[in-house]
Amino acid sequence: MKRALIYGLGVVCVAALIISLWPAPPVKSHIYFADAPSDRAEIIAHGAGQGHAPPNTLLALDTARQMGADVLEVDVQQTRDGVLILRHDDTLDRTTDLKGLIADMDWAEIARADAGATWTVDGNSFADRDIKVPTLEQALAAFPDARWIIEIKNDTARAATAMCAEIQSAAAQSRVLVASFHDAAMMTFRDQCPTVATSASSREVRDFVIAARLGLSRFVPTPAVSLQIPTQSNGLDLTHPRVMAAAQARGIRVQYWTINDRAEIERLLAAGADGVMTDYVDRGRIALSKTAK
């Protein structure tokens, strides 16, 4: 019994020594963050800032920019004929006057939709104001100086490949960070566009967060330059200092979604978050001014 205890302690000591001596991964650096503020977190307009205007529309993007958003976050779906459009859902039902799966429709049909038909803000309707569903090409061209987070919603190699081609066509490689929950789509995109910044996919987030909580994140490789996460997942606190410290020690930016309560935004900023995604850019800017004091 005593011998087994001594042996067990020896194994623990050796393991601890190996962990402490194991070289830390190199600190990441990416041109995408070259123009990011160095003295504060970034306010990211979630869904193009859908708290102020219909989501994923040029109007919402323009409003978010005027309000001072640092980054524009949008979602992209692919039509049947291969066009990438700004939509979160896989159907048009919730946010337009049309119904149907986007993947079963051609761009020419979707282009006729009223993208403000179902949307109201503070009792003001956006219907019948000639607000259209934009293509990714149109959005990138409309805001050529903006920095973007673009999420691939389709879990297909076709959509991931088209995303890479669109970014290259717009010469936007240095101002776009691509996100996706889908591991396979993200792998395809990285193969096609290896120089474009990406965030961690679902599996990568899970592996990194668990390892970080155990103090073992140095053993988890990831090509991602950002960790885009909620504050809680399956009962696990993702704002834990170990998670944030482990990521930031490797140059991985920690960006939380979707935070619309101003007090919660302030809490995350004070805790050291690198970015907060919010539907309400104005609340994010106010929270920044509060935490800066």
N, C-alpha and C positions, 0 to 999 in steps of 0.2 A: 504493500500500500504506500509506504513511504517512498519507495523507489519510483513508483508510478507518478506520485505527486511531483517528485524532483524532475522526472522526465517531462511531465506536462509543463512545469514552469520553464524548463529549458527550451521547449518548443516555442512557448509564448515569447520568451526573450529573444530567441533567434528571429522569429517572425517580426517582432517589433523592430529589431535591428535592421532587417531587410527593408522594411517599410520606410524607416527613417533615412536609410542610405540610398534608396531607390531614387534615381534622378527625376526631378520634376519636369513635366513636359514644357517645351518652350512656350514663352508668352506669345500669344497671337497678336498680329497687327494686320489691319486690312485698310485699303484705301477708302473703302466705303465710309469709315469713321473719321476720315481726315478733316471733314468740315463739321463734325459734331462738336458741340460745346464741351470744353475740357473742364469747366468749373461747375457743371450742374447736370442733372438728368435731362433726358429728352422727353418732350410731350409728343405722343404719337397719335394721330387722328385715326381712330379705329373705324373701319368701314367708311373711310374718307371723312369722318366726323359726322356720323349719322344722327347725332343728337341735335344738329342744327339744320339739316336738309336731308332729302332722300338719300339713302345709303348708296355708296359706290356710283355717284353721279359727278359730272363735272361741276355742278353747282355746289355740291358738298365739298369737293376738293378745293374749289376757289374760296369758299367760306372758311374752311379750315386754315388755308394759307393766310388769309387776311387776319385771322384770329391769332396767328403766331405759332401754328403747329411746326414742329421741327421736322417731322417725318409724316408722310402720307401712307396709311396702310389700307390696302384694298384686297379684295378677293377676286379670283379669276376662274371662270368656267369656260369650257370649250363647246362651241356649237357643232351641229352635225357636219357642217361644211368646213370645220377646222378653225373658225375665227375665235380668238380669245376675247371675252367680254368681261366687264366688271359686274359680277353678281356673286352674292354669298351663297344663296340657296341653289339647289340643282333644278328648281322649277322657277317660273316667273310669277307664280300665283300670289305670293305674299306682297310683292313690292311693285307690281305693274297691273295693267288692266288686261293682260293676257294670261292664259293658263297653259301649262304644258312643260314637259321636260326640256331643258335647254339642249341636252344632247340629242334630242329628237327633232330639233328645229334648225332651220338655216338662218344665217345672219339677216338676210333681207326681210324675213318675217319679224324677227325680234326688233329690228331697227324701227319698226312702226309702233312699238309699245310706248305707253305713257309711264315713265319711270317714277312719276310723282303721284300716280293715281290713288294709291292707298295710304299715302304718308301725310301726317299732320305733325306740327310742332307748336306747342302752346296754343292749340286750337286752330292754327292756320293751316289750311289745306294746300298741298302742292299739286293738286290735280289740274289738268288742262293748262299747264304753264309751259308746254313744249319742252319738258324735261325728258331726255332720251337715255336709253341704256348705251353707255359708251363702250367702244372697243378699247383694249389695252393700248393699241397703237395710238388712238386718239388722245387718251389720257397722258401718255408719255410725251406726246408732241405738244399738248396744251400747257404742260408744266415742265419745261425743259431743264430748269435749274433745281427742281425738287429732288429730295431724297425719298426713296420709296421702300416700303415693305410690301411685297406682293406674294400672296398665298396661292399656291396651286391647289385648287379644290378637287379636280378630277384625279382619281388614282390610276392614271394611265401613262404609259411611256409616250404616247402621242401628244398629250397635253404638255408634259414636261419638256419634250423636244421642241414643241412650238413656242413654249415660254422662252427657252434659250434663244431661239431664232429671233423672236420679237425684241428681246433685250439687245441683242447684237445689232439688229437693224436700226434701232434707235440710238445706237452708240451709248447705251446707258449702263454699261457693265460696272462702272465705278459708283453709280448712285442708286443701285438697286440691291436690296437684300431679299432673297427668295425664301419663303417659308412653306412648309407643308406638314400636315400630320402624317402623311403617307410615306412610309419608309422606302417603298419601291420607286415612287415618283421622284422622291428626293435623290435617290441614288442615280436615277437616269439623268436628272437635271445636272447633277454634279459631274457626271461623265461627259455631258455635252458642253457644259459651261464651267470648267473647273476654276476659273478666276473670279467668278461672281460670288459675292458673300451669301452665305446661307445660315439659317438657324437650325437648331437641332430638331430632328423628326421625333415622332412619339417614342419610338424605342430608345433613341439616343437620350431623350429627356429622362425617361425612366431609369436607364442604366446610370446616368450621371448623378441624378438626384439621390438614388439609393447609395451609391458609392460615396458621395459627398457626406451624407449623414453618418456613414461609417468611418469617415476619414480615409477613404481609399480611392478618391477620385483621380489621383495621379496614374492609376492603373487603367483608366477608362479613356481610350483615345476617341477623339471626335474631330471631324473637319469643320464643325459648326463654329461660327464666330459670335453667335448669340444664343441665349437660352430664353425662349419665349414661353412663359408659364403662368398659370393662375396662382392665386395665393394659397389655395388648398387643393389637394387631389387625393381622393380615397382616404380622407382622414389625416393625411400627411401635410404638415405645415411647410410650404415651399418658400416661406420667407425666413426660414431658419438661418441664422448667421453662417452656419457651416456651408449651406448651399450657395449663398451669395459670395462668401469668401473663397470657396473652392473654384467657382467660375471666374471671378475677377482676378484671382491669382494667375490665371492662364490667359488673361486678356479676353475672356468671353463675357460679352455684355449681358446683363440680366434685365429682361424687359417683361413687366407683368401686364396681364390682360384679365378681363376688361374692367377697368376701375372707374366707376362713375361717381362714387361718393367722395366729396372733396376731402373729408377728414382722412379717409383711407389713402387717398393720393398723397396727402401730406405725410402720413405715417410711413409709406413706402419710400418717399423721397428722403425723409430723415434717416431711414434705415440704410440708405445707400444704393437704392435701385438705380440702374443706368437708364431706364426708360419706363414710362407708364403709357399703356394704350388706353385711350378713353374715347367715348362717344362725344364728350363735351370738352372741346379744346379750351374754352374759356375757363372752365373749372380747373383744368390742369395748369393754366398760366397763373391763376390766382394762387393755387397751391404752391407753385414755384416761388412766387413773391413772398408768401408767408414763411416758407422754410428758409429763404435767403436771409431773413432778418435775424 
